[in-house]
Amino acid sequence: MSSRTPYKVLCVCLGNICRSPTAEVVLRHYCDEQQLNIVVDSAGTSNYHPGKAPDLRSQQHALKRGYDLSTLRARQLTTHDFIDYDLILAMDLENLSNIQNIQRLAETEFGHLRARVALMSEHDQDYPQQALPDPYYGEADGFERVLDQCESSSQAWVEIFKQNVHKV
């Protein structure tokens, strides 16, 4: 195992019970598959579901593809995340705006920040700059679309990481 400090990525949506936990597990899977020294976590911009497990529908759809979300618990994004993580990935433009608001508070609190903020789909050729739509109030196809986009965007990020992040 490498003695280098792992690169840290935080996936962020609104409530941290649908999109960001899915993105966390999918991105971690692809990073582990490439033996990249990357830690992946998730959070929400709101404090709607602190300590709660991901939405059962997210868990069920993810499990069909081999992703286990059952051990994850929701938490809110904090100013400390901007000094603890290297990259914070927003699931949509509203999340991005909320993250940037918290980022400004973090800059006031800490000065120089470690984290870069980007959209999950920033490098995705299949879903260029597209938001991951929130499936919470929708049907099953919304959860499948989140998984499709998370897989595609995660693979795109892994290609970037392979050029810039050390392997384990």
Phi and psi in degrees as a GROMACS rama.xvg file:
@    title "Ramachandran Plot"
@    xaxis  label "Phi"
@    yaxis  label "Psi"
@TYPE xy
-71.8036  144.953  SER-2
-87.3952  -3.78323  SER-3
-67.8808  148.562  ARG-4
-67.1677  132.94  THR-5
-67.8631  149.32  PRO-6
-73.6307  137.54  TYR-7
-119.014  127.941  LYS-8
-120.763  136.199  VAL-9
-121.065  121.374  LEU-10
-93.7994  130.91  CYS-11
-132.074  130.425  VAL-12
-126.993  -156.704  CYS-13
-77.6908  -58.4832  LEU-14
-107.368  -6.86398  GLY-15
62.1929  36.929  ASN-16
-128.976  -8.32236  ILE-17
-125.588  -76.1823  CYS-18
-72.3805  -51.3092  ARG-19
-67.7145  -37.3498  SER-20
-66.5375  -34.3136  PRO-21
-63.6375  -47.1815  THR-22
-60.654  -40.6348  ALA-23
-56.601  -51.995  GLU-24
-69.1731  -40.0262  VAL-25
-67.2589  -47.2881  VAL-26
-62.5284  -41.9878  LEU-27
-59.4006  -42.3192  ARG-28
-57.1385  -49.6946  HIS-29
-69.6961  -34.8094  TYR-30
-65.9487  -44.5722  CYS-31
-63.8251  -39.1363  ASP-32
-58.9655  -34.493  GLU-33
-93.9796  5.05399  GLN-34
55.9628  40.2316  GLN-35
-84.5268  142.269  LEU-36
-83.5425  72.5193  ASN-37
-131.248  133.919  ILE-38
-103.694  130.951  VAL-39
-121.142  135.974  VAL-40
-139.969  179.826  ASP-41
-146.784  161.303  SER-42
-157.258  171.417  ALA-43
-121.796  153.816  GLY-44
-76.3519  -21.775  THR-45
-103.439  169.859  SER-46
-112.54  39.5518  ASN-47
-70.8958  -33.7873  TYR-48
-132.785  45.3112  HIS-49
-58.8952  130.972  PRO-50
77.5069  -0.492037  GLY-51
-85.1926  151.29  LYS-52
-72.2049  159.109  ALA-53
-57.623  154.007  PRO-54
-47.7891  135.166  ASP-55
-57.464  -36.7039  LEU-56
-65.6078  -39.8046  ARG-57
-61.1248  -44.5702  SER-58
-61.0082  -45.0406  GLN-59
-65.0445  -45.3698  GLN-60
-67.4203  -40.1714  HIS-61
-64.2369  -41.7094  ALA-62
-62.725  -32.5903  LEU-63
-60.9586  -25.1693  LYS-64
-102.309  5.76563  ARG-65
92.6313  13.1389  GLY-66
-104.83  126.938  TYR-67
-103.522  113.126  ASP-68
-100.079  -1.85915  LEU-69
-62.6094  -26.4241  SER-70
-89.3345  -7.6696  THR-71
-76.9803  151.756  LEU-72
-135.856  139.925  ARG-73
-69.9599  144.996  ALA-74
-148.904  163.388  ARG-75
-95.2087  143.851  GLN-76
-61.0067  138.212  LEU-77
-124.918  167.053  THR-78
-63.5789  -31.167  THR-79
-63.7092  -26.4236  HIS-80
-60.7767  -26.7562  ASP-81
-75.628  -15.5402  PHE-82
-105.322  -15.0353  ILE-83
-91.7914  -25.2702  ASP-84
-113.39  153.281  TYR-85
-88.699  -32.732  ASP-86
-142.422  130.102  LEU-87
-117.161  120.098  ILE-88
-105.123  119.868  LEU-89
-88.2553  141.876  ALA-90
-81.9583  -26.0469  MET-91
-152.484  176.962  ASP-92
-68.3046  -33.9962  LEU-93
-65.7321  -43.7277  GLU-94
-59.9985  -42.4598  ASN-95
-58.8797  -44.7686  LEU-96
-62.4238  -44.1724  SER-97
-64.569  -39.9492  ASN-98
-62.1543  -43.2038  ILE-99
-64.9773  -33.1833  GLN-100
-63.6635  -44.0478  ASN-101
-68.8929  -33.431  ILE-102
-61.1335  -40.8442  GLN-103
-62.6239  -39.5566  ARG-104
-63.5309  -40.3903  LEU-105
-64.6694  -39.3292  ALA-106
-62.3845  -40.804  GLU-107
-64.4423  -40.3057  THR-108
-74.7848  -41.5924  GLU-109
-115.913  -14.8061  PHE-110
81.9719  -113.332  GLY-111
-70.7724  132.304  HIS-112
-110.957  150.279  LEU-113
-82.7751  -37.7183  ARG-114
-77.1616  139.366  ALA-115
-99.0018  143.708  ARG-116
-112.504  135.85  VAL-117
-151.867  166.145  ALA-118
-78.9552  145.466  LEU-119
-54.8439  -36.5414  MET-120
-90.3342  12.2642  SER-121
-52.926  -40.2382  GLU-122
-108.309  9.44418  HIS-123
-83.1595  115.937  ASP-124
-69.7778  -31.3053  GLN-125
-80.1357  -30.0207  ASP-126
-132.15  60.4918  TYR-127
-61.8934  119.049  PRO-128
55.7057  24.153  GLN-129
-90.4802  141.681  GLN-130
-70.1318  147.141  ALA-131
-84.5488  109.879  LEU-132
-65.6798  140.817  PRO-133
-71.8552  118.647  ASP-134
-86.2292  -1.76754  PRO-135
-51.9583  -44.9607  TYR-136
-98.1146  11.2045  TYR-137
-107.326  -161.022  GLY-138
-100.758  -176.92  GLU-139
-57.6316  -36.5859  ALA-140
-62.1231  -26.995  ASP-141
-65.9035  -38.4178  GLY-142
-70.939  -34.7331  PHE-143
-68.0035  -39.5906  GLU-144
-63.904  -40.9052  ARG-145
-58.7787  -44.7852  VAL-146
-63.0368  -44.1625  LEU-147
-57.8151  -48.947  ASP-148
-67.6463  -39.5507  GLN-149
-62.3004  -41.4415  CYS-150
-64.3511  -45.8396  GLU-151
-64.8638  -49.1237  SER-152
-66.4208  -37.0252  SER-153
-63.8022  -42.2965  SER-154
-62.6873  -38.408  GLN-155
-65.0398  -43.5979  ALA-156
-64.4511  -38.8497  TRP-157
-60.9259  -37.1217  VAL-158
-62.6547  -38.6997  GLU-159
-66.8589  -46.483  ILE-160
-61.2872  -37.6471  PHE-161
-59.8046  -28.9101  LYS-162
-84.3307  -20.356  GLN-163
-126.841  -9.10666  ASN-164
-122.82  137.837  VAL-165
-71.0279  147.459  HIS-166
-79.0283  159.542  LYS-167
